[in-house]
Amino acid sequence: MMKGVIFTSRNKDNENITNFKQRSMSFLTNKSVEELSLKFAAFVNEGVLNELSRFYININERNNEKAIKDLQHYLLDHPDFLATKIEAKVTSFAMRPENAITHKWLFDYDSKTGIENFVQDLVSEGFNKKDIEVYKTVNNYSIVIPHGFDTRNILAKYGDYVELKRDGLLCVHWAKK
């Protein structure tokens, strides 16, 4: 079960931090969030005092075979490509939407209230409540559903503070140095 991971410290979260510089690290893994906790802790520790870092993981599994084929074709067309950048390049290929194996969708829910109503509206759209995954994020919530649907009604109702990400990244952990 290969997924893409991004560790990041964003300007948006750290605009009042002295000597802050935006940083990120992306890679592919078949490890669990728990198994990656020490790697994330090291990333956090590389930041400046009070810097907030986030740990994102793709909600959809990635297709290793397609990512490797994309990389092979790229390398044939770019024989001068630096080998030191292969991990970053294969990660970018794997993260393409067409290289997703599963097709879960993620809603960013940017409100502290009403999450229960949003979940109930997803149930009304035909989802089983047990298949709707609600996650607390740094500021609000993310909701993951197992597949797509016609979102026009739900986005019309919640469009001011809900954003749909068809192949999104879920913020699973965050920490300050």
C-alpha positions in Angstrom: 0.0 0.0 0.0 2.1 2.9 -1.3 1.1 6.4 -0.5 2.6 9.9 -0.9 3.7 11.9 2.1 4.5 15.5 2.5 6.0 17.1 5.6 5.7 20.9 5.4 6.1 24.1 7.3 4.1 26.8 5.5 4.3 30.6 5.5 0.6 30.7 6.2 1.2 29.0 9.6 4.4 30.7 10.6 4.1 34.3 9.4 5.1 35.8 12.8 8.1 33.5 13.4 11.5 35.1 13.3 14.0 33.6 10.8 11.3 31.2 9.4 11.9 29.8 5.9 9.2 27.6 4.3 10.3 24.0 3.9 8.9 20.7 2.7 9.8 17.1 2.2 7.9 14.7 0.0 8.4 11.0 -0.5 6.6 7.7 -1.1 6.1 5.1 1.6 4.4 1.9 2.5 4.8 2.7 6.2 2.0 3.6 8.5 1.6 7.1 10.0 2.9 5.7 13.3 6.0 4.3 11.7 6.7 7.7 10.2 6.4 9.6 13.5 10.1 9.7 14.2 10.9 10.9 10.7 8.3 13.7 11.2 9.7 14.5 14.6 13.1 15.0 13.0 11.6 17.3 10.4 9.9 19.4 13.1 13.2 19.6 15.0 15.0 21.0 12.0 12.7 24.1 12.1 13.1 27.3 14.2 11.6 27.8 17.6 7.7 27.8 17.6 7.6 26.8 13.9 4.4 24.8 13.1 5.0 21.8 10.8 2.3 19.6 9.2 2.3 15.9 8.2 0.1 15.1 5.2 -0.5 11.7 3.6 -2.4 11.0 0.4 -5.8 9.5 1.0 -5.5 7.2 -2.1 -3.0 4.4 -2.6 -0.6 4.9 -5.5 0.2 2.6 -8.4 3.8 1.6 -8.2 3.9 0.1 -11.7 2.5 3.2 -13.4 4.9 5.5 -11.5 7.9 3.4 -12.5 6.8 3.3 -16.2 6.3 7.1 -16.1 9.8 7.5 -14.7 11.3 5.1 -17.3 9.8 7.1 -20.1 10.9 10.4 -18.6 14.5 9.1 -18.2 14.6 7.9 -21.8 13.5 11.4 -22.9 15.9 13.2 -20.5 19.2 11.2 -20.4 20.9 14.2 -18.6 18.5 14.0 -15.6 20.4 13.9 -12.3 20.2 10.6 -10.5 20.2 12.4 -7.2 16.7 13.7 -8.1 15.1 10.4 -9.0 13.2 10.0 -5.7 11.6 13.4 -6.1 10.7 12.7 -9.7 9.1 9.3 -9.0 7.2 10.8 -6.1 5.8 13.5 -8.4 4.8 10.8 -11.0 3.1 8.6 -8.3 1.2 11.6 -7.0 -0.5 12.3 -10.3 -4.3 11.6 -10.1 -4.1 9.0 -12.9 -1.7 7.0 -10.8 -4.2 6.5 -7.9 -5.4 3.0 -7.2 -8.2 4.0 -4.9 -10.5 6.9 -5.6 -11.4 8.4 -2.2 -12.4 12.0 -2.0 -11.6 14.5 0.7 -13.6 17.5 1.9 -11.8 20.3 3.7 -14.3 21.6 6.2 -13.3 25.1 7.4 -15.7 25.7 10.2 -15.6 24.7 13.9 -19.4 24.0 13.9 -21.9 22.1 11.9 -19.8 19.1 11.1 -22.6 16.7 12.2 -25.0 18.3 9.7 -22.4 17.9 6.9 -22.0 14.2 7.7 -25.7 13.8 7.8 -26.0 15.4 4.4 -23.4 12.9 3.1 -25.6 10.1 4.5 -28.5 11.7 2.7 -26.4 11.5 -0.5 -26.2 7.7 -0.1 -23.1 7.1 2.0 -23.2 4.7 4.9 -22.2 6.6 8.1 -19.5 4.0 8.9 -17.8 4.8 5.5 -17.5 8.5 6.3 -14.2 9.3 8.0 -14.0 12.6 10.0 -10.6 13.8 11.0 -9.7 16.8 13.2 -7.1 19.0 11.6 -5.0 21.9 12.8 -7.9 24.3 12.6 -11.0 22.4 11.6 -11.9 19.1 9.9 -11.3 16.9 6.9 -13.9 14.3 5.8 -12.9 11.3 3.6 -15.5 9.4 1.6 -14.8 6.1 -0.3 -15.8 7.4 -3.8 -17.2 10.3 -5.7 -20.7 11.5 -6.3 -22.6 14.5 -7.7 -21.5 17.2 -5.3 -23.5 20.1 -6.8 -26.1 20.1 -4.0 -23.7 19.7 -1.1 -21.2 22.3 -2.4 -24.0 24.8 -3.0 -25.1 24.4 0.6 -21.6 24.5 2.2 -19.5 26.2 -0.5 -18.4 29.1 1.7 -16.3 26.8 3.9 -16.1 23.4 2.2 -13.6 22.5 -0.5 -13.6 19.2 -2.4 -10.3 17.6 -3.1 -10.7 14.5 -5.3 -7.3 13.1 -4.6 -6.4 15.0 -1.5 -3.8 15.0 1.2 -5.0 14.4 4.7 -3.3 16.3 7.5 -2.7 13.5 10.0 -0.3 15.2 12.5 1.2 18.6 13.3 3.7 19.8 15.8 5.5 23.0 16.9 9.2 23.0 17.7 
